[in-house]
C-alpha cells in the first residue's frame, strides 16, 4: 500500500481538538444515526465516522464490520480521506495502486469501493472524516457526491454543537476557577474562618484562619471534629446555638446565624459570628453537608458594650437631673420628639414612649393653645438670629390641669436626613410662676394702700367709697361691710362698691 504524501494536520492542540464528543462513553448515538442514514442512502455495507480527539483520530461509529476489522480498515483509507479539499472516490481499490496490496482488499472483507470526505470545523480545522466502503466496484455520480456532502455537513453541525458545548463548559470551568480563586482571596483578605461539616459522620474540615481566631494552628487542634467547636465554645452559648441549629435542620430558617464566645488559647474569650447553611440533604431529608464561616467580632462586641455602657451612664446622669432633655425636629407642626428623657412623665404625666415620634400624641398637643403661637415665634426668631431661645409656657397634664414650664434650647447640626435639629431642656416652674404672681399681687396691694392713704378726698364717705372701689379689682368684691364705733355704739352696714355710686347702708 502506498503511503499518501503530506501529513495529517498536526497543529497545536486547540479547544476543538480536545472535544471528546462523548467518545469516552462509547459510540455516540447521534453519530450512529448518521452512519445508518448514510448506509441506507448509498446502499453500502460499511460506513465509518472518525473524529479528531486530543490531536488523533478516533472511530466514532462503524457499521458493517467487526471491531477487529474496523481498526485494520481504518489504517488503510481514512488517512487518504483527510487530504482532499473535496471528497476522495476510489471506484475499484484493486485497480488503485494506493490500496491494491492492502490485506482488506486482498482478503475479507474484500473492499473494492471507497468514498471518503473530510469533516471540518467552522474554523476550517480538521475534525475527522466520513468513509463509505463496498465489496464491489461502483461509480459515484455527481448527485451521490452532493448527498455525501450533505450528510458530511450534518455531521459537521453535530461536531460544531459539541465544540460549542465544550467551549461553554470550558468557559464555565475557567470562570468557576477564577470565581473560586477570587472567593479564596476575599476570604483570606477578610480574615474569615471557613469550615465544612458532615452532619451524619461528624467529620469536619477547617481552614487555618478558623484556628488562628482562637490562637491555635490546625495542627495543634488535630484531630479536628465537631467536638473541637463544642469544646472551645462558651458553655452559656451552647444551648442557644443548639436551638438555632435545630430550627435550621427542621427547615424553619434559611440559614443558621449565631454570635457566640470561644475560648482563646491564652484563656480569654473571643466573640465569633458563626454562619452556617446545609447545602446537601440525605434521601430521607436529613442534613448531610453543612458549610459555614467564623468571623472574629470581638472588637465589634467590645465597642458595642463600651457604647452601651456610655449610654447607660449618660441615661443615669439624665435621670438624676431635675428637668427634661429633648431632641426635636425643626419646623415641625407636631414638634416631633426624636428623643425626650423619662422625666417628662414627672413633669407632664405623659411618658417618653408616648411622645417620641408622636407614638400616642405629639408635644404640640400638650402646649396651651394660648401659648403655641408665642412658642413658635420665639423659636423661629432664635433660628433667624442663629441663637438659642428661652421661653415660658403652659403644658396640659394627663389629668387636664395646666402646668407652667421653662424651656431653654438651641439649634444643633443633625444628620443627613435632618441637617438641623432642636435640642433643649425643660423644667417645671409652676411654683415659681405662682410665687411671682403672688409677689406681683402683694406689690400691687402695697401701691393700693399707699394710694388710699394719701388720697385728697374731703369726706370720710368719699374716702371709703374710693378705697372700696380701688380694691374692688384686687379683692374681687362687689360689696363690703363698713363698721363704725361712736362712743359705746357699734354700727355695721353693707356698702356697694360700684364706682360712681354713693355709699348705701344695707
C-alpha positions in Angstrom: 0.0 0.0 0.0 1.4 3.4 -1.0 1.5 6.0 1.8 -0.1 9.3 1.0 2.1 12.4 0.7 1.9 15.1 3.3 0.8 14.7 6.9 -2.3 14.9 8.9 -2.9 18.4 10.4 -0.7 18.4 13.4 -1.4 21.9 14.5 -1.1 22.8 18.2 -3.9 21.1 20.1 -6.8 23.6 20.4 -10.1 23.8 22.1 -11.7 22.0 19.1 -9.1 19.2 19.2 -9.8 18.5 22.8 -13.6 17.9 22.3 -14.3 14.2 23.1 -17.8 14.2 21.5 -18.8 11.7 24.1 -16.3 9.1 22.8 -15.3 8.2 26.4 -18.8 6.9 27.0 -18.8 4.6 23.9 -20.1 5.4 20.4 -22.3 8.5 20.5 -25.9 7.7 19.3 -26.1 10.8 17.2 -23.2 9.7 15.0 -24.5 6.2 14.9 -27.8 7.5 13.4 -25.8 9.4 10.8 -23.9 6.3 9.9 -27.1 4.3 9.5 -28.5 7.0 7.3 -25.5 7.0 5.0 -25.6 3.2 4.8 -29.3 3.4 3.7 -28.9 6.4 1.3 -25.9 4.9 -0.6 -26.6 1.2 -0.2 -23.1 0.4 1.1 -22.4 -2.4 3.6 -19.8 -0.5 5.6 -19.8 3.1 6.9 -17.3 4.6 9.4 -17.1 8.1 11.0 -13.8 9.2 12.5 -13.4 12.2 14.8 -10.4 14.1 16.0 -9.8 13.9 19.7 -6.6 15.1 21.5 -5.0 15.6 18.1 -5.6 12.0 17.0 -8.4 10.3 15.1 -10.8 8.0 16.9 -13.5 5.9 15.5 -16.8 7.4 16.5 -19.0 4.8 14.8 -18.8 1.9 12.3 -21.4 -0.2 10.6 -20.8 -3.5 8.8 -17.5 -4.6 10.3 -16.3 -6.4 13.4 -14.2 -4.4 15.9 -11.1 -6.2 14.7 -11.6 -5.3 11.1 -12.5 -1.7 12.0 -9.0 -0.8 13.0 -7.3 -2.5 10.1 -9.6 -0.9 7.5 -9.3 2.5 9.2 -5.5 2.5 8.8 -5.7 2.0 5.1 -8.2 4.5 3.9 -9.0 7.2 6.5 -5.7 9.0 6.1 -6.3 9.4 2.4 -9.7 10.8 3.1 -8.3 13.6 5.2 -6.2 15.3 2.5 -8.5 16.2 -0.4 -10.3 19.5 0.0 -13.3 17.8 -1.6 -14.0 14.1 -1.3 -11.9 11.1 -2.3 -13.6 8.5 -4.6 -11.9 5.1 -5.2 -14.2 3.2 -7.7 -12.0 0.0 -7.6 -9.4 -0.5 -4.9 -7.8 -3.4 -6.7 -7.1 -1.1 -9.7 -5.7 1.7 -7.5 -2.0 1.5 -6.7 -2.6 3.1 -3.3 -4.8 0.4 -2.0 -4.4 -2.7 -4.2 -2.0 -4.5 -1.9 -3.9 -3.8 1.3 -5.0 -7.0 3.2 -8.5 -5.8 3.5 -8.6 -5.5 -0.3 -6.9 -8.8 -1.0 -8.9 -10.7 1.7 -12.1 -10.3 3.7 -14.0 -8.1 3.6 -12.5 -7.6 0.1 -13.1 -3.9 -0.2 -13.4 -2.7 -3.8 -15.1 0.7 -3.5 -14.3 3.6 -1.2 -15.7 7.2 -0.8 -14.3 9.5 1.9 -14.9 13.1 2.7 -13.1 15.2 5.3 -15.0 16.7 8.2 -14.0 20.3 9.2 -15.0 22.8 11.9 -16.3 26.3 11.3 -12.7 27.5 11.6 -11.6 25.1 8.8 -9.7 22.8 11.2 -9.7 19.1 10.5 -12.4 17.4 12.6 -12.3 13.8 11.1 -13.7 12.0 8.1 -16.7 10.1 6.8 -15.9 6.9 4.9 -18.1 4.6 2.8 -17.0 1.1 1.7 -18.4 -1.5 -0.7 -17.3 -5.0 -1.7 -18.0 -4.4 -5.4 -16.6 -1.8 -7.7 -19.0 1.1 -8.4 -19.2 4.5 -9.9 -20.3 7.6 -7.8 -22.5 10.1 -9.6 -22.5 13.8 -9.0 -25.8 13.6 -7.3 -24.4 11.0 -4.9 -21.4 13.2 -4.2 -23.7 16.1 -3.4 -25.6 13.8 -1.0 -22.3 12.8 0.6 -21.5 16.5 1.2 -25.0 17.0 2.7 -24.5 14.1 5.2 -21.0 15.3 6.0 -22.3 18.8 6.6 -24.9 17.4 9.0 -22.2 15.6 10.9 -20.1 18.8 11.0 -23.0 20.6 12.5 -23.1 17.9 15.3 -19.4 18.4 15.7 -19.8 22.2 15.9 -22.5 21.7 18.6 -20.1 19.6 20.6 -17.4 22.3 20.2 -19.9 24.9 21.4 -20.9 22.9 24.4 -17.3 22.2 25.1 -16.4 25.9 24.8 -19.2 26.8 27.1 -18.2 24.2 29.6 -14.5 25.3 29.4 -15.5 28.9 29.8 -17.7 28.0 32.7 -14.9 25.9 34.3 -12.5 28.8 33.8 -15.0 31.2 35.2 -15.6 28.9 38.2 -11.8 28.6 38.8 -11.5 32.4 38.7 -14.5 32.7 41.0 -13.1 30.2 43.4 -9.8 32.0 43.4 -11.4 35.4 44.0 -13.5 33.9 46.8 -10.4 32.4 48.3 -8.6 35.7 48.1 -11.6 37.5 49.6 -11.8 35.0 52.4 -8.0 35.3 53.1 -8.2 39.1 52.8 -11.2 39.5 55.2 -9.8 37.0 57.8 -12.8 34.8 57.8 -12.5 31.2 59.1 -14.3 28.6 57.0 -15.3 25.0 57.8 -17.3 22.1 56.4 -19.2 19.6 58.5 -20.6 16.2 57.5 -23.5 16.1 59.9 -24.0 12.4 59.5 -20.4 11.3 60.2 -19.2 14.2 62.3 -16.3 14.8 60.0 -15.1 18.4 59.6 -12.7 20.5 57.6 -11.4 23.8 58.9 -9.1 26.4 57.3 -6.1 27.8 59.1 -7.8 31.1 59.9 -10.5 29.2 61.8 -7.9 28.0 64.2 -6.0 31.4 64.3 -9.1 33.2 65.6 -8.7 31.2 68.8 -4.9 31.4 68.9 -4.2 27.9 67.6 -2.9 26.2 64.4 -4.8 23.4 62.8 -2.0 21.0 63.7 -2.4 21.9 67.4 -6.2 21.2 67.2 -5.8 17.9 65.4 -7.7 15.6 65.2 -10.5 18.0 64.3 -14.2 17.1 64.7 -17.3 18.9 65.5 -16.4 18.4 69.2 -13.5 20.8 68.6 -16.0 23.6 68.3 -18.1 22.3 71.2 -15.0 22.1 73.5 -14.0 25.7 72.7 -17.5 27.3 72.8 -18.6 29.1 75.9 -21.0 26.8 77.9 -23.6 29.6 78.3 -23.8 29.9 74.5 -24.2 26.2 73.6 -28.0 26.0 74.3 -28.8 29.0 72.2 -26.6 27.7 69.4 -28.2 24.3 69.5 -31.7 25.7 69.4 -30.8 27.8 66.3 -29.2 24.8 64.6 -32.2 22.5 65.3 -34.5 25.2 63.8 -32.4 25.2 60.6 -32.3 21.4 60.4 -36.1 21.4 60.6 -36.3 23.9 57.7 -37.7 26.7 59.8 -34.8 29.0 58.9 -32.9 29.5 55.6 -29.6 29.6 57.4 -28.0 29.5 60.9 -26.5 32.7 62.4 -25.3 32.9 65.9 -22.9 35.2 67.8 -21.1 33.2 70.5 -17.9 33.1 72.6 -14.9 30.8 72.1 -12.1 30.2 74.5 -8.8 31.6 73.2 -5.6 29.7 73.7 -4.4 32.4 76.1 -7.5 31.8 78.3 -9.7 34.8 77.4 -12.9 34.7 75.4 -13.3 35.9 71.8 -16.6 36.6 70.1 -17.3 35.0 66.7 -20.2 35.3 64.3 -20.9 31.8 63.2 -22.9 31.5 60.0 -23.9 28.1 58.6 -26.1 26.5 56.0 -27.0 23.0 54.9 -26.2 22.5 51.2 -26.8 18.8 50.8 -29.5 16.6 52.4 -29.9 12.8 52.5 -32.5 11.0 50.6 -34.8 11.0 53.6 -34.4 14.7 54.2 -31.7 14.7 56.9 -28.9 17.3 56.9 -25.8 15.9 55.2 -23.2 18.5 54.4 -23.1 21.9 56.1 -20.8 24.8 55.2 -20.0 27.8 57.4 -17.8 30.7 58.3 -16.4 32.2 61.5 -15.8 35.9 61.7 -13.9 37.4 64.7 -16.2 40.2 66.0 -14.5 40.7 69.4 -13.6 44.3 68.7 -17.2 45.0 67.4 -18.8 43.5 70.5 -16.4 45.3 72.9 -17.1 48.5 71.1 -20.9 47.9 71.4 -20.6 47.1 75.0 -18.5 50.2 75.7 -21.0 52.3 73.8 -23.9 50.8 75.7 -22.1 51.4 79.0 -21.6 55.1 77.9 -25.3 55.3 77.0 -26.3 53.8 80.3 -24.1 56.2 82.2 -25.5 59.2 80.3 -29.1 58.0 80.8 -28.4 57.6 84.5 -27.0 61.2 84.6 -30.1 62.5 82.8 -32.4 60.6 85.1 -30.9 62.4 88.1 -31.4 65.8 86.6 -34.5 67.8 87.7 -35.6 68.6 84.2 -36.4 67.1 80.8 -33.9 66.9 78.0 -35.1 66.5 74.4 -34.2 66.4 70.7 -36.8 67.6 68.3 -37.4 68.0 64.6 -37.3 71.6 63.4 -40.2 73.5 61.8 -42.5 70.6 62.5 -46.1 71.4 63.4 -46.2 68.5 65.8 -42.9 69.3 67.5 -41.9 65.7 66.8 -39.6 64.4 69.5 -36.8 62.2 68.4 -35.8 61.8 72.0 -37.2 63.0 75.3 -36.0 61.9 78.7 -38.0 59.9 81.2 -38.5 62.9 83.5 -41.3 64.1 81.1 -43.5 61.7 83.0 -43.0 63.6 86.2 -43.4 67.0 84.5 -46.5 66.3 82.4 -47.9 62.9 83.4 -47.2 61.6 79.8 -44.4 59.0 79.2 -41.5 59.5 76.8 -42.6 56.4 74.9 -46.0 58.1 74.2 -44.3 61.3 72.9 -41.3 60.0 70.9 -42.1 60.1 67.2 -45.7 61.1 68.1 -46.5 57.5 69.1 -49.6 58.4 71.0 -49.7 62.2 71.0 -47.4 65.0 69.9 -45.7 67.5 72.1 -47.6 70.2 70.3 -50.8 68.6 71.6 -50.0 69.4 75.2 -48.9 73.0 74.7 -51.5 75.5 75.8 -53.4 76.9 72.7 -52.9 80.4 74.0 -49.1 79.9 74.2 -48.5 77.9 71.0 -48.0 80.9 68.6 -45.7 82.7 71.0 -43.6 79.5 71.4 -43.3 79.1 67.6 -42.4 82.7 67.1 -39.7 82.6 69.8 -38.0 79.6 68.2 -38.2 81.0 64.7 -36.7 84.3 65.9 -33.9 82.4 67.5 -33.2 80.4 64.3 -33.1 83.6 62.2 -30.7 85.2 64.7 -28.6 81.9 65.0 -29.0 81.9 68.7 -30.8 80.0 71.4 -34.2 80.6 73.0 -35.6 81.0 76.5 -39.4 80.8 76.8 -42.1 80.0 79.4 -45.4 78.5 78.5 -48.1 76.1 79.8 -48.5 72.4 79.1 -51.5 70.2 79.8 -51.1 67.4 82.3 -52.7 64.0 81.8 -55.5 64.9 84.3 -56.3 68.1 82.3 -54.7 70.6 84.6 -52.1 73.1 83.3 -48.5 73.5 84.4 -46.0 76.2 83.7 -42.6 75.1 82.2 -39.5 76.9 81.2 -37.6 75.8 78.1 -34.1 76.7 77.0 -32.9 75.4 73.7 -30.6 75.8 70.7 -30.2 74.7 67.1 -27.6 71.9 66.5 -26.2 70.0 63.5 -28.1 66.8 62.9 -27.5 64.1 60.3 -28.1 63.7 56.5 -31.8 63.2 56.9 -32.2 66.1 59.4 -29.3 68.5 58.9 -30.7 70.9 61.6 -32.4 69.8 64.8 -33.5 71.3 68.1 -32.1 70.3 71.5 -33.1 71.7 74.8 -34.0 71.5 78.4 -37.5 71.8 80.0 -38.1 72.4 83.7 -41.3 72.7 85.8 -41.6 76.3 87.1 -45.3 76.2 88.2 -44.4 77.0 91.8 -42.0 79.8 90.8 -44.6 81.2 88.4 -47.3 81.2 91.1 -44.9 82.8 93.6 -44.1 85.5 91.0 -47.9 86.1 90.6 -48.4 86.4 94.3 -45.4 88.7 94.6 -46.9 91.0 91.9 -50.2 91.0 93.8 -48.5 91.9 97.0 -46.7 94.7 95.3 -49.9 96.0 93.7 -51.6 95.8 97.2 -48.9 98.0 98.7 -49.2 100.5 95.9 -53.0 100.5 96.5 -52.7 101.1 100.2 -50.3 103.9 99.6 -52.7 105.4 97.1 -55.7 105.1 99.6 -53.7 106.6 102.5 -52.6 109.6 100.6 -55.8 110.5 98.6 -57.1 114.1 98.8 -60.9 113.5 99.1 -62.6 115.6 101.8 -65.3 113.5 103.4 -65.0 110.1 105.1 -67.7 108.6 102.9 -65.9 109.7 99.8 -62.6 108.2 101.0 -64.3 104.9 101.9 -66.0 104.8 98.6 -62.7 105.4 96.8 -60.9 102.8 98.8 -63.5 100.1 98.2 -63.7 100.9 94.5 -60.0 100.9 94.1 -59.6 97.5 95.9 -62.6 96.0 94.0 -60.4 94.5 91.2 -57.7 93.5 93.6 -60.0 91.7 96.1 -62.7 90.7 93.6 -65.5 92.2 95.8 -68.7 94.0 94.9 -69.9 94.6 98.5 -68.1 95.4 101.7 -69.1 95.8 105.4 -68.4 99.1 106.9 -68.2 99.3 110.7 -68.0 102.4 112.9 -67.8 102.9 116.7 -69.2 106.1 118.2 -68.8 106.0 121.9 -70.1 102.7 123.1 -72.3 102.2 119.9 -71.1 99.9 117.2 -72.8 100.3 113.8 -72.4 97.9 110.8 -73.7 98.4 107.3 -73.4 96.9 103.8 -71.8 99.2 101.3 -71.9 98.7 97.5 -68.5 99.2 95.8 -69.8 100.1 92.3 -68.0 103.2 91.0 -69.8 106.5 90.9 -72.5 105.4 93.4 -72.9 107.0 96.9 -72.5 104.8 99.9 -75.7 103.0 100.8 -76.4 101.1 104.0 -77.6 97.6 103.7 
